[in-house]
Amino acid sequence: MAVINLTAANFDEEVLAYEGTVLVDFWAAWCGPCKMLSPIVDEVAEEMTSDTVKIAKVNVDDEEELARRYGIMSIPTLVVFKGGKEVDRSRGVISKAEIKELLI
């Protein structure tokens, strides 16, 4: 599964209007922990075969309004949406197993 790059223009359609589960990785290019987490998130996306799960990323430097809207105070932050509603959140670097656990 390809990772979706989210912007203010496509966030509502890709995340809030989606009936399934969406994992959103809020990150920045200058963030060391984000660089550690990003390949793990990419691996999870590659391994996902479900038609009801999406993996997406938001660059907080490019999309400050989205980061503000969701109260992102530190990065990396993973936010899980189900049926368009936030249901879970994780801050910092976590393992692939922990990311998959968020999606259950």
VENKAVEN-V638418 format. One line per field, one symbol per residue. ss: DSSP state (2 for helix, 1 for strand, 0 for the rest). phi: phi as a letter, one per 20 degrees, with the letter a starting at -180 (. if undefined). psi: psi as a letter, one per 30 degrees, with the letter a starting at -180 (. if undefined). A space follows every 50 residues. Layout:
BEGIN
ss->???
phi->???
psi->???
END
This chain:
BEGIN
ss->00011000002222220000111111100002222222222222222000 00111111100002222220000000111111001111111000022222 2200
phi->.ffeeecgfdggffdfeefedcedeebbfeegfffffgfffffgffefdf edccdbcceffecgffffgdmfdbcfcdcddclndfcabcdnecffffff ffee
psi->kkkkjkleefeeefeefkfakkkkjkllefjeeefeeefeeeeeeefkgk fgkkklkkjfefieeeeeeghjfllkkkkkkkhgkkflkkkaklleeeee eff.
END
